Amino acid sequence: MCPRSCLAALLLGTLVAMGSQSVADEVYLDNGDRLSGTLQALAAGRLHLHTDYAGELAVAWSRVVAVHSERPLRLVYRDGRVSVGWLVRTEAGEGLLLTEDAQSPFRPEALVALQPLPERPALQRPALWRSEVEAGLQAQTGNTEAVNTALALRTRRQAAVSTFTASAAATFGEAEGQRTAQRAMLEARLQRAHGERFFSFGVLSAEHDALQELALRTQQEAGLGYVLLHTPRTRLQAEVGFGLSQELFQAQALRLEPSGRFGLAWTQKLGTASELSASVVVRPELVDLGDYRLQGETTLAAPLSQRLTLRFSLLARFQSQPQPGVEASDLALQSSLAWAF
């Protein structure tokens, strides 16, 4: 029987295997089709693409909703401006225009011509990093009945076929000399697309929750996922994986257990900028399937400006076998402001 060290090594190997690979230029159309090949030019309202399977294609520019270019492009705007940058499509299906010092949403109607340029050492493709700090109030019920303070710091790097996210979050509060919340979480996730639908992922996380008598829980997880639905406004994905969990509760010995991971995530764009999202993750212990934890979140995000976003979230946690004297479920309603930088 393979020891737990083998399982940890297998998890690490899965993360390492999610390495880089080259991809062709891609053009995404309004009917959901994707064309792969080499961009030639945009001229006279048509985007010319050379493909191995159909030779030269000329696509009506009005039908294009996103483009992913592997080389920098000379871009000519309708107002006469000229710049150099990249057109990319994120894993979430959003089109972006990148220059060396900025990024902005891709708007096909703003461009009248483009021409691929040879890659030059002096022209480096910018990384799609985006970070934010969030602060808010959280009304909780379950192991505490109080309004607590919630803080979070998140960062995200969106590349052509991979997404890296990392976050640190804390909830704390005190009322009448009694602690009403003391929870901290760290998480890092790497997700890599394999084609249009399949993806692999790896997650490392750590958690402390004094009210649940949890001194420390760490987890290493990896698995596969599938995009069930993907349109310009809606995304639904499911994932399944396995991991290794280490738990240390107060006055107890350290527990190491293999665990499963089953997740479902949905995102829906509302209007021009707002977004509604929901996710649920279930983690059963593989040696005792009756011992499991569930975590769910529903969030409405409404941008107030380019950097400031107002969020309302409903957060739920459940554990089937809590510690003696600890409630099985916690429910929280959170309102917060996030500042992107």
N, C-alpha and C positions, 0 to 999 in steps of 0.2 A: 504493500500500500504506500503510495507516495506521501511523504511527510508534508506538513504545512509549508515548509520552505520551498517545496516544489511548486505548490500552488501560487505562492508569492512570485516565484521566478516566472511562472507561466503568465501571470498578470503583467509583469514587467515586460516580458517578451511581446505581449499583445500591443502594449503601448509603443514599443520600439518599432514594431512592424508597420505602424501607421506612419511611415516615412513619406518623403516627398516623391512625386512622380510628375512627369511633364504631361500637359494636356494641350490639345489644339485650341485654336480660336473657336468660340461658340457664339451662335446667334439664336436668341429666343424670340419666338413669334407670339402674336396675340392669341392664337388658337392652341397654345401649349406645345407646339412642335419645337424641336431643337435641331439646329444644323451645325455640324462640325466641319472644320476645314481651315483654310488660311485666308484671312481678310486681305482683299486686294485694294478696294477703295469704295468710298461713298461719293457718287456723282449723279446729278440729274435725278435726284429722288430715288435712286436705287443703290443698294449695298451689294457689291460684287464679292463673292466668296468662291474660292477654288476648293473643290472637294475631290477625294479619291474615288468616291462612288458615283458621282454624277458630273464631274468636270466643273466647268464654270457655271455658277448660279448667280442670277440677278434678282434680288429680293426687294420688293417695295419697302422703302424705309418707313412708311406709315404703319406697316405691320410689325415692326420691330419694337419689342418692349424691353429688351436687355441684350447686352453684348459683353462677352468676356474676351479680352485681347491679351495675348502673351507678349506682344511687343508694344513699345510706346507708339502713340499715334499723333500725327499732326492734325489738329482739330480746327475747323473753320466754323465760326458761329454765324447765325443769321444776322446779327448786328454788326458783322465785320471783324470781330475779334478773332485772333489766332492764338492757340496755345498748344502745348505738348503734354500728353497725359495718357492714362490708361482707362479703358472702359472695362468694368468688372461686374460680375453678378455674384452676390453673396449666397451663402448656403440657405439663407432665409428667402431667397428669390428676389431680392432687391437689386436694382441696377445702380451702380455708383460710377461717378467720374472722378478719377484721382489725378491730381497734379503733384508736383514735388512738395508742395507746402499746404495742400488743402484737399478735402474731399467734399463732394456734393451729390445730391440725387441725380440720376441719369434722366435727362429730358430729351427724347429724340427730336422733338420739334425745334429745339434750340440749335441743332447742328445742320449744316447744309453740305459739308464735305469732310472727309477724313482720309488720311493716307498713312499706312504703316511706315515706321522709321526703323532703321537698324538699331539694335541695342547698343548703347554706348556706355562705357564704364562710368562716365561723368553723370549719367542720368540713371539714378537708382529708383526702382519702383518703391513707392512708399508702403509701409506696413499699415494695415487697417486696424490700428489700435484705437480703442475708445474706452475711457474710464469714467466712473461717476462716483460721487459720494452722496449718500442718502441719509436723511434724518426724519424721524416722525414719532408719532404716539401710537401705542398698541393697547387696545382694550382687550383684556384676556379673561377667560373663564376656564375652570378646570382645576389645576393645581394652585391657581391663584385667582382672586377676583379683584382686579386692579387695573389701573391705566399706567403703563410703563413706557419707558423711552427706548426707542429702537434706532440703532445706527448701523450703517453698512457701507462698505467700500468694495467696488467691483471693477474689474477690467476685462476687456475682451479683445482678442485679435482675430479678425475675420479675413482669411485668405481665400483663394479660389475654391479649394476643395476641403479645407480644414478650418475648424473653429476652436480656439482655446479660450476658456473663461476661468477666472479665478475670483473668489469673493471671500470677504471676512465680514461677519455680522455679529452683533451683540445686542442683547435685550437686558435691561436692568431697571430696578425700581425699588422703592422703599416707602412704607406707609406705617405711621405710628410706631416707628422703631423696628418694624418687622420687614424682612426682605420679601419683596413680592415678585422679583424676577432676577435671575443671574444666569444667563445662558450665552454661550459664545460658540460660533461655528466658523470653520475654515473649509473651503472646498476648491479643488482645481479639476477641470474637466477638459479633455481633448476629444474632439469628434472629427471624424474624417469621412467624407463622402466617397462611395465606391459606385460610380454611375449616378443615375438620376434618382434612384429610390433607396438603395442600401447604404448603410453607414456603420462604422465601428466606433466605439467610444471607450474611454478609460476615465475613471474617477478616483481621486484621492480626497478623503475628508477626515475631519476631526471635530469632535463636539464635546462640550461641557455644559451640564445643566444641574445646578445645585438643588433646585426644587424637586427634580426627579431622582435625586441622590446619585447622579451620574458624575463621577469624577472625570472620566475620560472615555470616549469611544472613538476609535480610528477604524477606517474602512478603506480597502483597496478593491476596486470593482472594474470589470471590463465586460464587454459584450457587443452584440450586434443589434441594429435597428432597421426599421423599414418605414419609409414615408408613405402613409396610406392615402393622403390627399395633399396635393400641392397646386394651388392656383395663385395668381398675383395677389389675392387678398386672404387666402386661407391656407393653413398648413396643419396637418394632423400626422403625428408620427408615433410609433410604438417601438419599444426596445425591451430586450431580455438579456440578462447577463448573470454573472456569478462573482463572488468576491470572498474576501477574508475579513472578518470582523473581530476586533479586540475591544473588550468592554471591561471597565474597572468601576464598580459601584462602591460606595462608601462601606467600609467594614467588610468587604468581600475580596476574594482572590481574583486575579485577572482571568478573564474567560476569552478563549480563542475559538471561534466557530466559523465554518464555511457558511455562506449565505447566498441566497438568490436575489435577483433584482428584476422587477417587472415594472415598466413605466409607460405612461401615455401622456403626450403633450399636444396641446391644441392652441393655435394662435389665429385670431381673426382681426383684420384691420377694419376700423370703423371710421367712416368719413375719409378725410384727407390725411390725418396724422394720428388719431387716437387708435389704441389697440387693446383688445381684450384677449387675455391668455389664461389657460388653465392647465394644470399638470397634477398627476398623481403618481407616486412611487410606492411600491409594496416590496418589503424585504423580508422574506421568510428565512428562518434558520433551517439549513438543509438537514440537520440531525433531528429536528423537531419542527415539522411544518406548522404545528399549532402555535408556535412561538414566532410572531411576526410583528413588524412595525409598518405603519402606513403614514405617509406624509402627503398632504395635498395643498394646493395653492391656486387661488383665482385672483387675477389682478386686472384692473382697469387703469391704463396709463393714458394721460391726456397732456400732451406737450403744451406748455405755456409760452415757451420761446424756443429758440434753437438749442439752448443749453438746459433750460429748466423744465422739469416734468413733474406733474402732480399724479400721485398714485393712490389708489384705494385697493387694499388686498384683504382677502379672507384666507386665513391660514388654519390648517387643521393637522393635528398629530394624534396618532393612536398607537398604543402598544398592547398586545394581547395578554402579556404576562408582566405587569408592572411590579415594581418593588413593593413590599408591604407598606401600607399607609400612603401610597402614591396613586393618584387618579390615573385611569387608563387613557383618558383623552384630554387634550387641550385645544381650545378654539380661541382665535384671536382675530379682531378686526383692526386693521392698520391703515392709517392715512399718513402720507409722507411726501416730502419734496426731494427730488434728486437733481443734482447739478453735474452736468457732463463736462469733461475737460480732456 
